[in-house]
Amino acid sequence: MKKLRRYIIMLGCALVCAACGGSSDDGDGYVPPVTPEPDEDKPQVQVVERYAGGDISLLTKYETNGAKYLDHSGKPVTDVLTFFKDAGMNAMRVRLFVDPSKASDEDKGQGVCQDLSYVKALGKRIKAAGMKLMVDFHYSDSWADPAKQYTPDAWKDLTDDQLYTKIYEYTKDCLQQLKAAGATPDMIQTGNEISYGMLWGVKGSASLKKCYVNSTANWQRFTSLLIQAGKACREVCPEADIVIHTERAAQSDVMKSFYNKMKAAGVDYDVIGISYYPTWHGNMATLGNTLSMLESNFSDKSIMIVEVGYNHAYQPSDVDYDYSATYPVSDEGQRKFTADLISMLKGHDKVTGLFWWWMEANEYGLDWATKRVTDSWYNASMFDNATGKATSALDEMKHFIR
């Protein structure tokens, strides 16, 4: 038996030597290793990068006005962006208005101030901190959302054809200036919460150009605007992902119809962006069903939760759904909501981004009479306005990418 085993081993060695030409070129008997050819039929494993961070569009204002940021234990935070980076976050979002000086005093009191100069400076800091940057074009002088998508004052007299040119030129110019300032976006939202279209017209007009999924009115106009905006993105920032952002997380059928219309019109984009606020959009199971539908029907797109929030204090009075029994309106309740959300999202492979909206809100340490940043506290941020301390939820964000 031993002789037979030795014979088999010797025969195997002889066959290997014959296949390799018997020896190496220098005659020393060394047989070089054979590198196998890649199997083209075998699926290649791709590492998908995930992004965790927040919309921090008012950070500069808070810092300038003297807000005091502390970590959860009460230790002063000397640099907020470094603090976010050290907490494991790797991307931040900043909104951009056309001319926020035209916004109403009420809207300014809610934080509308982000013109191009402001965004260039903050964007540069985000990039210098080693994080990715998402720029959120509102294409309005003030808030753009499902209830309002008003045309900027400077564009109000333009025809549709002129608007197609204007949105292309404006987007291109902004991106060129951002690049020159060291604030090249990695992700670009061409519109904010545009479930019903954008650039409707002037506030108060009797003929606002809205889009509804059960009607064909204004969709060709809307998708033409998006195509022109996307064209500018591809020309100036070809490496950036284009995000199309809606907020119908509770209406899976509406979301499906919306993105089917994008596909039929040939709108060029990479990421489906979603807003999710449980007090308005329902429980996580509802969001999960919508995500599953999107993954099944639009498998060529990534998905990002580009806005999310849950209060750690003072339950809002206008909620449609009250989850305080499951997630108390407290530091721990906000932390548990965040942890459960991340656990659910990680079960959806196409979900690659999670951005907490207005995560930097913090009026602690300001002179409220003369230096307040907003006219009321936002209590779904990741800092406590009463103490300046980071909430426990902030430390959960890193688990989305780890």
N, C-alpha and C positions, 0 to 999 in steps of 0.2 A: 504493500500500500504506500509506504514511504517512497519507494523507487518510482511508482507511478505518479505521485504528487510532484516529485522533482522533475520528472519528464515533462509534465504539463507546464510547469513553471518555465523550464528551459525553452519549450516550444513557443510559449507566449512571448518571451523575450526576443526570440529569433524573429518572430513575425513583426514585432514592433520595430526592430532594427531594420528589417527589410523595407517596411513602409516608410521609414525615415531616411533611406539611402545608406543604412549601415552605420554611419558615423557623421560627425560634424565635418565642416570643410577643413579644419586644421588637423584632422586625423587623431585627435586625442581621445576619441571614444565618446565624447559628450553628445547626447541627443537633445537638441533644443525642444522646449515645450511647444506643443501645438495649440495655437489660440483658436477656439471654436468659432465658427461663423455664427452671427446672431440669427436666432430663429425669428424670421419675419412674421410667422403665423402666431407666435406667442404674444399675448397682450403685454405691452410694456408698462411697468409701474411708474406712474407720474405722481410726484409730490405736489399737492395742491397747497398753495400758500393761503393762510387764513389771516384776517385782519381784525383786530380788536382795538377800539378806541372810542372817540366821541366827537360830537359837534361842539367845538370850543370857540365859536365865533365871537364871543364877548370877552375872551380872556384878556385881551389888551386893555379893554376899558376897565375891567376889575383891577388889574395890576396898576394902571395909571392912577386910578382913584383911591388906591390905598387899601384894597381888600387884604385881609390877613388870612393866609392859607396855612392850615396845620394838618399834620398827619393824624391818623385815628387815635394815637396816644396823646396828642396835644403838642407834639414837637413842631416848631416852625418849619415850613417848607420854603426854601430859599429860591427855588426855580421850579415852577409848576410843570413845565414841559419835561424836565428831567425827572421830576417826581412821577409823572405818568409813565415815562419810559422805564424807570426802575420798577414800577408796579407791573410791568410785563406787557404794556400796550405798545402797538407798533404803527398806528395810523390815526390821523385826525381829519376832521371835516370842517370846512369853513364856507359859509354862505357868501354870495356876492349879489348886491343890488346894482341896478343901473345908475340911479341917482337918488340915494337915500335922503338927501337934503329936501327932496320933494315929498317925503312921507309926512303923514299927519303927526301932530304932537303926541297923540295917543300911541301910535305905532313906534315913534322914537322912544317913548317911555317904556316900551316892551323890548327894546334892544335893537331897533333898526338903525344901523349906522355904517354897515360894511360896504364901503365903496372900493374901487380897485386899488387905490393907494393903501388902504387899510389891509386888504387881503394880501397884497404883495408882501407887506412887512411881516404879517403873522405867518403867512405861508413859508416865507424864507426861514423863519425861526423853527417851524415844524420840520422842514427838510434838514436844517442844520443840526437838529436834535436826533437825526437818524431815523425819522419816521416817514411813512408814506403820507401823501396829501390828497384828499378828495376836495375838489372845488365844486360848490353847489350853485349853479347859475339859476337865479330866480327869474330873470328876464322881466323884471318889474322894479319899480322904485321902492316898493315895500313888500310886505308878506305876500307870497304866492302859495296858495293851498287850494283845496277843493272848493272853498267858498269864495275865493277871489284870485283871479289871475289877470290883473289889470295891466294894460299896455303902458309902458313908461311914458311920462309926459312928453319927452322929446320925440317919441315915435308915434304919437296919437293921430297924426294927420296922414300917415303913410298908407298907401294901398296895400293889398295883400302881396302883390308882386314886389313892391318896394320893401315890405317886411321880410320877404324871403332873402333879399339881398342884405338888408340891415342885420338880421340875426347872424348871417354868415360873417359879415365884416366885423360886427361887434365881438362875436365869439373869437374870431381869429385874432383881432387886435388885443383882447384881454389875455389870451393865451401867450401871445408873443411877448407881451409886457411881463407876464408872470415868469416866463422862461428867462428873460433878460435879468429879472430881479433875483434869480436863484430860487424861485418858487415853482418849479415845473410840476404840474399836477400829475399824479399817478392814476387818478380816477377823476372823471369829469361827469357831473350830473347836468344834462341838458334839459333843465326844468325841474321844478320842485313840486312834488305831489300833483302830477299833471293828469290825474284820472279823468278829468273833464276838459282836457285841452289846456291851451295857454294863449297869452296875448289876446284875450277876449275882446278888448276894446276899452273905452273910457268908463270908469266907474259911474254908474247912474244911467248909462246908455240903455235904451229900450231894445237894442239889437246886439247884445253881447254874443260873440261867436263861440258858444260852448259846444262840447261834444258829449253825446250820450250813446251808450252801447246799443240801444234799441233804435237808433236813428242814423242815417247816413250823413246828416247835415254837418258840415265843417270838418269832417275827418280828413278829406284830401288836403285842405288848408293846413290843418294841424300837423299831419305827417310830413308835408312839404317843409314846414318850419323845422321839424326835427331832423330831416334829411340834410338841410342846409347847415344846421348847427353841428351835426355829426361830421359833415364834410370838413368844416374848419378844424374840428378836433383831430381828425386823421391827418390833416396837412401839417399842423403845428406840433402836435404831440402824438405821433404814430404809435408810441409804446403804451399810451394811457388807455385804460378801459373806459368805455362810454356806458353810463348808467341811465336807464330809463326808470323814473321813480313814480310809483303810485302808492295809494294808501287804502285800497279796498281789501285789506287782509281778511275781513270778515265775510267777504262776498267772492267766493272762489269762482263762481260763474262769470261775474263781471271781470275779474282778473283775466280769466281765460279768453274772454271776448276781446278785451283790450289788447293783449299781447298777440292775439291772432291778427288783429287789425294792423299792428306794427309789422308783423311778418308779411302780410299780404301787400302792404305798401312799400316793402323793401327798406324799412328803416334800419340803419346800420347801428348796432349796439352790442355790448358784451354782457352786461349785467342787468338783471331785474332787481330794482331797488324797492324795498317795502318799508312803510312806516307801520309800527305795531305798538299801540298803547292799549293795554288790556281794559282800562276803564271805558274805552270807546269802541274797541274792536273785538272784545270777547276773550274767552279763555285760550290757553295755549293749545288745546286740542283743535280749536277752530283754526288757529294759525298753522298748526301742523298739517291739517287737511289741505289748506291752500298751498303750502310748500310741496306736498306730495303731488298735487295736481300740476304745479309748475314744473317740477322735476320730470314728470311723465310726458308733458306736452311740449316743453321747451328745453329739451335735454342738452342743447348746444349752448345754453346760457348758464352763467353762474347766478347765484342769488345772494343778495346782501340785505340784512336788516339795517337800513341806513338811519333809522330813527327809532328809538325805544325809550321808555321811561316809566317809572313807578315811584310814587311819593314815599318819602321816609317821614314826613310830617304833614299835618293839616290836609286831610282828605278834601279834594276839590268838590265844589257844590254841584258841578255840572256833569257828573259821571253818568254814563249809561249802564255800566256794570260795576257792582261793588264786590270786590274780592278781598275785603279787609278781614273776613273770617278765615280765609286761607293765608293771606299775606297781610298781616297787620300793618297799619300805616305807622311804621316805626323803623328804626335802623335795622333791626333783625328781620322785619317783614320785607324790606327792600332787598336785603341780602339774600333771603330765601327765594324771592321771586327771580332774582338774577341768576342764582345757582340753578334753579329748576329750568329757567329759559335756556341757559347754556347747555344743560344736559339734553333737553329736547332738540335743540338746534344741531347738536353734534351727531344726532341720528339721521341727519339729512346731508348727504355728501356734497350736494350742490351749493349748500349755504357756506359762503366763504368770508362773510364780513358781518360784524356786529358793532354798531355805533350808537352810543348812549347820547341822547339829545340833551344839549345844554348842561353837560356834565360839570362845567366849571362854575356854575352860578353860585355866588357867595358874596353876600353883602356885609359879612362880619368885618368889623373894624373901620367901616366907612362912616363919615359924617352924613347921616341920612338926609339932613336938611339941604346940604350943599354938594355932596359927592356920591349920592346913590346912583347906581348904574341903571336900574329899572325902577318903575314906580310901585312895584309889588314884588315880594319874594317868590321865587320859583323853588318849590320844595320837592321836586323830583330830581334834583341834581345829585351829584355825588359828594357834596359838601353841605354841612349844616349851617344855614344862614345865621343861626343863633350863637354858634360856637366857633365856626370856621374850620371845624374838624372834618376830615374825610370820613365818609360813611363806610361801613363794612362792605357794602356792595362793590366798591371800587376794587377791592382786593380779589373779587371773584372774576373780574373781566379777563384776567390772564388765562383762565382755564379754558376759554374758547379756543385758544391757539396752542395750548400745551397738552 
